[in-house]
Amino acid sequence: MEAAREQFAELGFERTTIRSVAAAAGVDPALVMQYFKNKEGLFGASARWHVDHKKLSEATLEDVPRTALDDLFASFEDPSRRDSAIALLRNCLTHEAALDVMREQVMCEPQAMVAATIGGEQGELRAGLLGATMIGITIAKYLLKIPVVAEASREQIEQIMTPVLQALVDPER
């Protein structure tokens, strides 16, 4: 799984092969096929973006921005989770299975929880825009590596983005 995560994150779905993953893992390609059936199965098993649904569902309106930022940094700063999240993010625009996982598990499920917390007429839209903002930060920092964003510390990003996200989810505040 580690070899698959690394290659899908670095090379993308199209350029990663069962043979290259097997070689990096030191196993026979037939073994990979036996466990995962095909490249799509291997990708599906290896490309994950963990969202702490419990933490998100229990967040108060005031806690939503901090919870969203915590999830972003947990997914990309933790070496054991980074490659999976990057693989999913990198491949969701070119591979249907990755797009489905990204849309349904990473975006829609958490969005529904946040929308319930926000409430009101524009709760769903505000939750969707919060998710879109988080994806934008993620892409800028970890994929495109825009220098000023990539080099910014977690604390710097939190200091600037927390009030922005708070205004997005709770404009009355």
C-alpha positions, 0 to 999 in steps of 0.5 A: 500500500505504501508503494502504491500511495507514493506512486499514485501521489507522485506519478498520478493514476495514468503513469502508475503501473501494477508492475512498478508498484509491485517492484517498489514493494518487492512483490510479484505483480500477480500478488498485487492483482490477486489482492486488488484485481486491477489498477482501479482496485489498487488505487481505491484501496490506497487513495484515501483522505481521512475526514474526522466525521465525528469531530466535524459532526460535534463541532459548534458553529464557532468551532467549524473553521478550526475543525476544518483547518485541523482536518486539512493539516492532519491530512497533509502534515501527517506523513502516514496520511499525506500520500493518500490524500495527495494521490486522491487530490491529484487524480480526482480531476482525471480519474472517475473513481478518484472524483467519486471518492473526492466528491462523496466522501471528502466533500459531500459527507462533511459538507452536509454535517457543516450545513446542518451546523450552519443552518439557515437558508444559505447553510448548504451553500456556505458549507460548500464554499467552506469546502471549496476554500479548503480545497483551494488552500490545499491545492495551493500549499501541497500540489501547486506549492505556490511559494508564499502559501507553501512556505507559510506555517500552519500558524500563519495560515490559521491566523489569517484564515480562521476569521475568513472562514468564521465570516463565511460560516457565521456572517452574523458574528 
